[in-house]
């Protein structure tokens, strides 16, 4: 019977920390963003589940990687930042999986707020010379 040597895996993780984090941090961000995008665009449940599964696996690997540093007593801001990133990605992926309708509602409220904000800012900004607020160029009349 073969056994897994966890001390070897932990040492490997710590020895190659820069390479592991260089891959896991952008991968976590991009896959979580992809999951959010799939839910926002009402894609199929199968594609959302695949995205969530891969993003969750990568976030779990990042948590385990940070755990190897905690085990040997390395407690720095970087370890907490990485743990926070992984936790945020996990939470967002679970939220989009379990509460898709509330997530879509949240996005719709955010979109409405953003549109109102852009319109308010546009109404305050000065217009280029020769343009009016109703987007009609006086020279074309």
PyMOL CGO cylinders between C-alpha atoms (Angstrom):
from pymol import cmd
from pymol.cgo import CYLINDER

trace = [
    CYLINDER, 0.00, 0.00, 0.00, 1.41, 3.38, -0.96, 0.3, 1, 1, 1, 1, 1, 1,
    CYLINDER, 1.41, 3.38, -0.96, 1.10, 6.34, 1.33, 0.3, 1, 1, 1, 1, 1, 1,
    CYLINDER, 1.10, 6.34, 1.33, 1.29, 10.01, 0.53, 0.3, 1, 1, 1, 1, 1, 1,
    CYLINDER, 1.29, 10.01, 0.53, 4.09, 11.89, 2.24, 0.3, 1, 1, 1, 1, 1, 1,
    CYLINDER, 4.09, 11.89, 2.24, 2.43, 15.19, 3.17, 0.3, 1, 1, 1, 1, 1, 1,
    CYLINDER, 2.43, 15.19, 3.17, 5.69, 16.67, 4.45, 0.3, 1, 1, 1, 1, 1, 1,
    CYLINDER, 5.69, 16.67, 4.45, 7.14, 16.28, 0.95, 0.3, 1, 1, 1, 1, 1, 1,
    CYLINDER, 7.14, 16.28, 0.95, 4.09, 17.95, -0.60, 0.3, 1, 1, 1, 1, 1, 1,
    CYLINDER, 4.09, 17.95, -0.60, 4.25, 20.82, 1.92, 0.3, 1, 1, 1, 1, 1, 1,
    CYLINDER, 4.25, 20.82, 1.92, 7.97, 21.30, 1.32, 0.3, 1, 1, 1, 1, 1, 1,
    CYLINDER, 7.97, 21.30, 1.32, 7.40, 21.25, -2.44, 0.3, 1, 1, 1, 1, 1, 1,
    CYLINDER, 7.40, 21.25, -2.44, 4.68, 23.87, -2.01, 0.3, 1, 1, 1, 1, 1, 1,
    CYLINDER, 4.68, 23.87, -2.01, 6.92, 26.17, 0.01, 0.3, 1, 1, 1, 1, 1, 1,
    CYLINDER, 6.92, 26.17, 0.01, 9.95, 25.68, -2.25, 0.3, 1, 1, 1, 1, 1, 1,
    CYLINDER, 9.95, 25.68, -2.25, 7.99, 26.67, -5.32, 0.3, 1, 1, 1, 1, 1, 1,
    CYLINDER, 7.99, 26.67, -5.32, 5.85, 29.36, -3.70, 0.3, 1, 1, 1, 1, 1, 1,
    CYLINDER, 5.85, 29.36, -3.70, 6.49, 32.07, -6.28, 0.3, 1, 1, 1, 1, 1, 1,
    CYLINDER, 6.49, 32.07, -6.28, 5.65, 29.81, -9.22, 0.3, 1, 1, 1, 1, 1, 1,
    CYLINDER, 5.65, 29.81, -9.22, 2.55, 28.43, -7.50, 0.3, 1, 1, 1, 1, 1, 1,
    CYLINDER, 2.55, 28.43, -7.50, 1.24, 31.87, -6.57, 0.3, 1, 1, 1, 1, 1, 1,
    CYLINDER, 1.24, 31.87, -6.57, 2.11, 33.25, -10.00, 0.3, 1, 1, 1, 1, 1, 1,
    CYLINDER, 2.11, 33.25, -10.00, -0.27, 30.71, -11.48, 0.3, 1, 1, 1, 1, 1, 1,
    CYLINDER, -0.27, 30.71, -11.48, -2.96, 30.46, -8.78, 0.3, 1, 1, 1, 1, 1, 1,
    CYLINDER, -2.96, 30.46, -8.78, -3.65, 34.15, -8.13, 0.3, 1, 1, 1, 1, 1, 1,
    CYLINDER, -3.65, 34.15, -8.13, -4.54, 35.15, -11.73, 0.3, 1, 1, 1, 1, 1, 1,
    CYLINDER, -4.54, 35.15, -11.73, -6.25, 31.80, -12.34, 0.3, 1, 1, 1, 1, 1, 1,
    CYLINDER, -6.25, 31.80, -12.34, -8.48, 32.30, -9.28, 0.3, 1, 1, 1, 1, 1, 1,
    CYLINDER, -8.48, 32.30, -9.28, -9.38, 35.83, -10.32, 0.3, 1, 1, 1, 1, 1, 1,
    CYLINDER, -9.38, 35.83, -10.32, -10.05, 34.97, -13.97, 0.3, 1, 1, 1, 1, 1, 1,
    CYLINDER, -10.05, 34.97, -13.97, -12.09, 31.84, -13.28, 0.3, 1, 1, 1, 1, 1, 1,
    CYLINDER, -12.09, 31.84, -13.28, -14.17, 33.58, -10.62, 0.3, 1, 1, 1, 1, 1, 1,
    CYLINDER, -14.17, 33.58, -10.62, -14.77, 36.45, -13.04, 0.3, 1, 1, 1, 1, 1, 1,
    CYLINDER, -14.77, 36.45, -13.04, -15.74, 33.91, -15.70, 0.3, 1, 1, 1, 1, 1, 1,
    CYLINDER, -15.74, 33.91, -15.70, -18.25, 32.32, -13.31, 0.3, 1, 1, 1, 1, 1, 1,
    CYLINDER, -18.25, 32.32, -13.31, -19.76, 35.71, -12.52, 0.3, 1, 1, 1, 1, 1, 1,
    CYLINDER, -19.76, 35.71, -12.52, -19.95, 36.49, -16.23, 0.3, 1, 1, 1, 1, 1, 1,
    CYLINDER, -19.95, 36.49, -16.23, -21.62, 33.17, -17.06, 0.3, 1, 1, 1, 1, 1, 1,
    CYLINDER, -21.62, 33.17, -17.06, -24.28, 33.74, -14.41, 0.3, 1, 1, 1, 1, 1, 1,
    CYLINDER, -24.28, 33.74, -14.41, -24.84, 37.35, -15.48, 0.3, 1, 1, 1, 1, 1, 1,
    CYLINDER, -24.84, 37.35, -15.48, -25.31, 36.29, -19.10, 0.3, 1, 1, 1, 1, 1, 1,
    CYLINDER, -25.31, 36.29, -19.10, -27.73, 33.43, -18.18, 0.3, 1, 1, 1, 1, 1, 1,
    CYLINDER, -27.73, 33.43, -18.18, -25.53, 30.68, -19.62, 0.3, 1, 1, 1, 1, 1, 1,
    CYLINDER, -25.53, 30.68, -19.62, -26.31, 26.99, -19.17, 0.3, 1, 1, 1, 1, 1, 1,
    CYLINDER, -26.31, 26.99, -19.17, -26.14, 25.39, -15.74, 0.3, 1, 1, 1, 1, 1, 1,
    CYLINDER, -26.14, 25.39, -15.74, -23.57, 22.91, -17.01, 0.3, 1, 1, 1, 1, 1, 1,
    CYLINDER, -23.57, 22.91, -17.01, -21.10, 25.61, -18.04, 0.3, 1, 1, 1, 1, 1, 1,
    CYLINDER, -21.10, 25.61, -18.04, -21.63, 27.46, -14.75, 0.3, 1, 1, 1, 1, 1, 1,
    CYLINDER, -21.63, 27.46, -14.75, -21.02, 24.28, -12.74, 0.3, 1, 1, 1, 1, 1, 1,
    CYLINDER, -21.02, 24.28, -12.74, -17.81, 23.51, -14.64, 0.3, 1, 1, 1, 1, 1, 1,
    CYLINDER, -17.81, 23.51, -14.64, -16.53, 27.02, -14.08, 0.3, 1, 1, 1, 1, 1, 1,
    CYLINDER, -16.53, 27.02, -14.08, -17.42, 26.88, -10.38, 0.3, 1, 1, 1, 1, 1, 1,
    CYLINDER, -17.42, 26.88, -10.38, -15.81, 23.46, -9.98, 0.3, 1, 1, 1, 1, 1, 1,
    CYLINDER, -15.81, 23.46, -9.98, -12.51, 24.53, -11.50, 0.3, 1, 1, 1, 1, 1, 1,
    CYLINDER, -12.51, 24.53, -11.50, -12.46, 27.89, -9.68, 0.3, 1, 1, 1, 1, 1, 1,
    CYLINDER, -12.46, 27.89, -9.68, -13.30, 26.21, -6.36, 0.3, 1, 1, 1, 1, 1, 1,
    CYLINDER, -13.30, 26.21, -6.36, -10.57, 23.61, -6.84, 0.3, 1, 1, 1, 1, 1, 1,
    CYLINDER, -10.57, 23.61, -6.84, -7.96, 26.29, -7.54, 0.3, 1, 1, 1, 1, 1, 1,
    CYLINDER, -7.96, 26.29, -7.54, -9.09, 28.37, -4.56, 0.3, 1, 1, 1, 1, 1, 1,
    CYLINDER, -9.09, 28.37, -4.56, -8.91, 25.28, -2.33, 0.3, 1, 1, 1, 1, 1, 1,
    CYLINDER, -8.91, 25.28, -2.33, -5.38, 24.59, -3.57, 0.3, 1, 1, 1, 1, 1, 1,
    CYLINDER, -5.38, 24.59, -3.57, -4.44, 28.18, -2.71, 0.3, 1, 1, 1, 1, 1, 1,
    CYLINDER, -4.44, 28.18, -2.71, -5.88, 27.74, 0.80, 0.3, 1, 1, 1, 1, 1, 1,
    CYLINDER, -5.88, 27.74, 0.80, -3.86, 24.53, 1.25, 0.3, 1, 1, 1, 1, 1, 1,
    CYLINDER, -3.86, 24.53, 1.25, -0.73, 26.27, -0.06, 0.3, 1, 1, 1, 1, 1, 1,
    CYLINDER, -0.73, 26.27, -0.06, -1.16, 29.10, 2.47, 0.3, 1, 1, 1, 1, 1, 1,
    CYLINDER, -1.16, 29.10, 2.47, -1.84, 26.47, 5.12, 0.3, 1, 1, 1, 1, 1, 1,
    CYLINDER, -1.84, 26.47, 5.12, 1.61, 24.98, 4.55, 0.3, 1, 1, 1, 1, 1, 1,
    CYLINDER, 1.61, 24.98, 4.55, 3.09, 28.35, 5.53, 0.3, 1, 1, 1, 1, 1, 1,
    CYLINDER, 3.09, 28.35, 5.53, 0.83, 28.64, 8.60, 0.3, 1, 1, 1, 1, 1, 1,
    CYLINDER, 0.83, 28.64, 8.60, 1.91, 25.15, 9.74, 0.3, 1, 1, 1, 1, 1, 1,
    CYLINDER, 1.91, 25.15, 9.74, 5.56, 26.19, 9.99, 0.3, 1, 1, 1, 1, 1, 1,
    CYLINDER, 5.56, 26.19, 9.99, 4.68, 29.50, 11.64, 0.3, 1, 1, 1, 1, 1, 1,
    CYLINDER, 4.68, 29.50, 11.64, 5.11, 31.94, 8.77, 0.3, 1, 1, 1, 1, 1, 1,
    CYLINDER, 5.11, 31.94, 8.77, 2.40, 34.50, 9.43, 0.3, 1, 1, 1, 1, 1, 1,
    CYLINDER, 2.40, 34.50, 9.43, 2.82, 37.57, 7.26, 0.3, 1, 1, 1, 1, 1, 1,
    CYLINDER, 2.82, 37.57, 7.26, 0.51, 40.03, 5.51, 0.3, 1, 1, 1, 1, 1, 1,
    CYLINDER, 0.51, 40.03, 5.51, 1.05, 38.14, 2.25, 0.3, 1, 1, 1, 1, 1, 1,
    CYLINDER, 1.05, 38.14, 2.25, -0.35, 34.91, 3.69, 0.3, 1, 1, 1, 1, 1, 1,
    CYLINDER, -0.35, 34.91, 3.69, -3.44, 36.74, 4.93, 0.3, 1, 1, 1, 1, 1, 1,
    CYLINDER, -3.44, 36.74, 4.93, -3.90, 38.52, 1.59, 0.3, 1, 1, 1, 1, 1, 1,
    CYLINDER, -3.90, 38.52, 1.59, -3.70, 35.21, -0.29, 0.3, 1, 1, 1, 1, 1, 1,
    CYLINDER, -3.70, 35.21, -0.29, -6.08, 33.58, 2.18, 0.3, 1, 1, 1, 1, 1, 1,
    CYLINDER, -6.08, 33.58, 2.18, -8.49, 36.50, 1.78, 0.3, 1, 1, 1, 1, 1, 1,
    CYLINDER, -8.49, 36.50, 1.78, -8.30, 36.23, -2.01, 0.3, 1, 1, 1, 1, 1, 1,
    CYLINDER, -8.30, 36.23, -2.01, -9.03, 32.51, -1.93, 0.3, 1, 1, 1, 1, 1, 1,
    CYLINDER, -9.03, 32.51, -1.93, -11.87, 32.99, 0.56, 0.3, 1, 1, 1, 1, 1, 1,
    CYLINDER, -11.87, 32.99, 0.56, -13.42, 35.76, -1.54, 0.3, 1, 1, 1, 1, 1, 1,
    CYLINDER, -13.42, 35.76, -1.54, -13.23, 33.63, -4.69, 0.3, 1, 1, 1, 1, 1, 1,
    CYLINDER, -13.23, 33.63, -4.69, -14.78, 30.68, -2.85, 0.3, 1, 1, 1, 1, 1, 1,
    CYLINDER, -14.78, 30.68, -2.85, -17.57, 32.84, -1.43, 0.3, 1, 1, 1, 1, 1, 1,
    CYLINDER, -17.57, 32.84, -1.43, -18.40, 34.41, -4.80, 0.3, 1, 1, 1, 1, 1, 1,
    CYLINDER, -18.40, 34.41, -4.80, -18.44, 31.03, -6.53, 0.3, 1, 1, 1, 1, 1, 1,
    CYLINDER, -18.44, 31.03, -6.53, -20.71, 29.52, -3.89, 0.3, 1, 1, 1, 1, 1, 1,
    CYLINDER, -20.71, 29.52, -3.89, -22.97, 32.60, -3.97, 0.3, 1, 1, 1, 1, 1, 1,
    CYLINDER, -22.97, 32.60, -3.97, -23.38, 32.39, -7.73, 0.3, 1, 1, 1, 1, 1, 1,
    CYLINDER, -23.38, 32.39, -7.73, -24.07, 28.66, -7.49, 0.3, 1, 1, 1, 1, 1, 1,
    CYLINDER, -24.07, 28.66, -7.49, -26.54, 28.64, -4.62, 0.3, 1, 1, 1, 1, 1, 1,
    CYLINDER, -26.54, 28.64, -4.62, -28.24, 32.03, -5.04, 0.3, 1, 1, 1, 1, 1, 1,
    CYLINDER, -28.24, 32.03, -5.04, -28.12, 32.75, -8.77, 0.3, 1, 1, 1, 1, 1, 1,
    CYLINDER, -28.12, 32.75, -8.77, -31.31, 34.80, -8.79, 0.3, 1, 1, 1, 1, 1, 1,
    CYLINDER, -31.31, 34.80, -8.79, -30.14, 37.11, -5.99, 0.3, 1, 1, 1, 1, 1, 1,
    CYLINDER, -30.14, 37.11, -5.99, -26.82, 37.53, -7.75, 0.3, 1, 1, 1, 1, 1, 1,
    CYLINDER, -26.82, 37.53, -7.75, -28.57, 38.53, -10.98, 0.3, 1, 1, 1, 1, 1, 1,
    CYLINDER, -28.57, 38.53, -10.98, -30.75, 40.98, -9.00, 0.3, 1, 1, 1, 1, 1, 1,
    CYLINDER, -30.75, 40.98, -9.00, -27.60, 42.42, -7.44, 0.3, 1, 1, 1, 1, 1, 1,
    CYLINDER, -27.60, 42.42, -7.44, -26.06, 42.91, -10.88, 0.3, 1, 1, 1, 1, 1, 1,
    CYLINDER, -26.06, 42.91, -10.88, -29.20, 44.57, -12.18, 0.3, 1, 1, 1, 1, 1, 1,
    CYLINDER, -29.20, 44.57, -12.18, -29.27, 47.02, -9.25, 0.3, 1, 1, 1, 1, 1, 1,
    CYLINDER, -29.27, 47.02, -9.25, -25.58, 47.74, -9.81, 0.3, 1, 1, 1, 1, 1, 1,
    CYLINDER, -25.58, 47.74, -9.81, -26.13, 48.33, -13.52, 0.3, 1, 1, 1, 1, 1, 1,
    CYLINDER, -26.13, 48.33, -13.52, -29.03, 50.71, -12.86, 0.3, 1, 1, 1, 1, 1, 1,
    CYLINDER, -29.03, 50.71, -12.86, -26.97, 52.63, -10.30, 0.3, 1, 1, 1, 1, 1, 1,
    CYLINDER, -26.97, 52.63, -10.30, -24.03, 52.85, -12.71, 0.3, 1, 1, 1, 1, 1, 1,
    CYLINDER, -24.03, 52.85, -12.71, -26.24, 54.13, -15.54, 0.3, 1, 1, 1, 1, 1, 1,
    CYLINDER, -26.24, 54.13, -15.54, -27.75, 56.83, -13.29, 0.3, 1, 1, 1, 1, 1, 1,
    CYLINDER, -27.75, 56.83, -13.29, -24.29, 57.85, -12.09, 0.3, 1, 1, 1, 1, 1, 1,
    CYLINDER, -24.29, 57.85, -12.09, -22.96, 58.15, -15.65, 0.3, 1, 1, 1, 1, 1, 1,
    CYLINDER, -22.96, 58.15, -15.65, -25.96, 60.24, -16.68, 0.3, 1, 1, 1, 1, 1, 1,
    CYLINDER, -25.96, 60.24, -16.68, -25.52, 62.51, -13.66, 0.3, 1, 1, 1, 1, 1, 1,
    CYLINDER, -25.52, 62.51, -13.66, -21.83, 63.02, -14.40, 0.3, 1, 1, 1, 1, 1, 1,
    CYLINDER, -21.83, 63.02, -14.40, -22.53, 63.71, -18.07, 0.3, 1, 1, 1, 1, 1, 1,
    CYLINDER, -22.53, 63.71, -18.07, -25.08, 66.38, -17.15, 0.3, 1, 1, 1, 1, 1, 1,
    CYLINDER, -25.08, 66.38, -17.15, -22.47, 68.23, -15.08, 0.3, 1, 1, 1, 1, 1, 1,
    CYLINDER, -22.47, 68.23, -15.08, -19.51, 68.02, -17.45, 0.3, 1, 1, 1, 1, 1, 1,
    CYLINDER, -19.51, 68.02, -17.45, -19.00, 70.83, -19.97, 0.3, 1, 1, 1, 1, 1, 1,
    CYLINDER, -19.00, 70.83, -19.97, -19.81, 69.99, -23.57, 0.3, 1, 1, 1, 1, 1, 1,
    CYLINDER, -19.81, 69.99, -23.57, -17.42, 70.43, -26.48, 0.3, 1, 1, 1, 1, 1, 1,
    CYLINDER, -17.42, 70.43, -26.48, -17.81, 73.67, -28.42, 0.3, 1, 1, 1, 1, 1, 1,
    CYLINDER, -17.81, 73.67, -28.42, -20.72, 73.52, -30.84, 0.3, 1, 1, 1, 1, 1, 1,
    CYLINDER, -20.72, 73.52, -30.84, -22.71, 70.77, -29.10, 0.3, 1, 1, 1, 1, 1, 1,
    CYLINDER, -22.71, 70.77, -29.10, -25.92, 71.04, -27.13, 0.3, 1, 1, 1, 1, 1, 1,
    CYLINDER, -25.92, 71.04, -27.13, -27.35, 68.77, -24.42, 0.3, 1, 1, 1, 1, 1, 1,
    CYLINDER, -27.35, 68.77, -24.42, -29.77, 67.09, -26.85, 0.3, 1, 1, 1, 1, 1, 1,
    CYLINDER, -29.77, 67.09, -26.85, -26.81, 65.77, -28.97, 0.3, 1, 1, 1, 1, 1, 1,
    CYLINDER, -26.81, 65.77, -28.97, -27.80, 67.87, -32.00, 0.3, 1, 1, 1, 1, 1, 1,
    CYLINDER, -27.80, 67.87, -32.00, -25.04, 69.79, -33.68, 0.3, 1, 1, 1, 1, 1, 1,
    CYLINDER, -25.04, 69.79, -33.68, -26.32, 73.33, -34.43, 0.3, 1, 1, 1, 1, 1, 1,
    CYLINDER, -26.32, 73.33, -34.43, -24.22, 73.47, -37.60, 0.3, 1, 1, 1, 1, 1, 1,
    CYLINDER, -24.22, 73.47, -37.60, -26.13, 70.51, -39.12, 0.3, 1, 1, 1, 1, 1, 1,
    CYLINDER, -26.13, 70.51, -39.12, -29.57, 72.18, -38.95, 0.3, 1, 1, 1, 1, 1, 1,
]
cmd.load_cgo(trace, "trace")
